Amino acid sequence: MKSKINFFLIIAMILMFVQILLGISVREFIDNQIDVLGLEKKNFWLNEPELNFYIHRTFSLLVFLSNLYLLVLAKMSKIDMKFINLINLLIFIEIAVGASMYYFSFPILTQPIHLLISISILSLQFYWFLNLKKPY
């Protein structure tokens, strides 16, 4: 069962890395919108988003589901749940912060918090992967 968790954890890390790359492309689009519209018109930045925004938003569901599956596998394996519980909590917070940026016109500090949480998720996934590889 541990090898199955390791396999899906690698998949989840790849998905998270792709999600971060997609988020960077969305951020580039926002930067262009800021150049065109200005900082004072932030409620218009995502009026006509590019396809990468929709992919990034929808891909978050895949990231969430892959980590939810890891939660189920970890529970079935009766292994330490602290890493996957924290990862899933951070994913839930990450999605909420991302949604708040869209629906509430980028409240202050949401963008750096969004990036910090995404890097933390990937880091925790990698740390958990290394921890699972330890011989006990």
N, C-alpha and C positions, 0 to 999 in steps of 0.2 A: 504493500500500500504506500510505503514511503517513496518508492520510485515513481508511482503514479502522481503523488503530490509534487515531487520534484519536476516531473515532466510538465504538469499543468502550471506550476509556478514559473517555469521558464516561459511558457506561453503567455502567462499573465504579465510577466516583466516585459516581454516583447510588445504586447499590446499597450502597456503603459508608456513605453518608450515612443511608440508610434503616436500615441495620444499627445505626448509632450511636443513632438515635432509638429503635429497638426495645430496644436495651440500656439506654437511659435509663428506659424504661417497666418493664423488668425490675428495675432498681435501685430504682425507686419501690416496687415490690412487695416487694422485700427490706427496704426501710426500714419498710414497714408490718408485715412479719413481725417485725422487730426490736422494734417498739413492742409487738406482741402477745406474743411469746414471750420477748423479752429476748436480750441478747448471749450469755449462757451456753448457749443452746439453738440455736446456729448449725447444728447437724447436722439440725435440723427445719425450717429456713427454706424449703427447697424440697421438703418432703414432698408438698405439694399445690400445685404451681405453676399459675399461670394460663396461658391459651393463649398469651399474648405471649412467655412463656419458650420454649415449644416452637417458635414461629415464629422467634424470635431464634436459637435453636440450629440449626434447620434452614436458615435463611436464610444462615448462615455458609458452608454448602456452595455456595450460589449465588455468594457473594462470592469464595470460593476458585476455583471453576470459571471465573468470568469473568476473573479475573486469570491463571489458568493459560492460558486462551485467548490473552490478551494476550502472555504469554511465548512461545507458539508463533508468533504473528504477528510479534513482534519478532525472533525467531530467523530466520524466513523472510525478513524484510526486511533482515536483516544490519545492524540498527541497534544502537547502544550498549545493552547488556543490563544495565548496572549498576542502573538504576532498577527495572526489572521484577523483577530477581533479588532486590533488597532488599525490594521490596513483597511478593513471594511468601514470602520468609523470614519477614518480620514477620507475615504472615497465618498461617503455620504456627505461629509462637510464640503468636500471639493465640488461636488455636484451642486450643492446649495449655494456656494460662493459663485460658481459659474453662472447659475441661473439668476442670482442677484445682479450680476454685472449686466446681463441681458435685460432683465425686466425693470431694473431700477437705475439704468443709465450709469453704470460704473461708479458705485459709491466709492468714496476715498479708501485707499489701501486694498481694495478687493483684488486688483490685478497682481500686486506682489504676493499677497497671501495665497492666491490661486496657484501661482508658480511655486511658491515655497511648499505648499501642501503636496503638489504633484511630484516634486523632487523627493519629498519625504516618503511618499508612498513607494516610489521606485527604490529608494534606499532601504526601506523596511523590507520590501520584497526580497531584495538581494541579501540582506542580512539574515532573513529567515531561511533563504536558500542555503547560505553558508552554514547556518546553525543546524539545518537538517542533514548536512553532509558530515557533521562531526560524528566520529565513532563513539558510541556510549557503551 
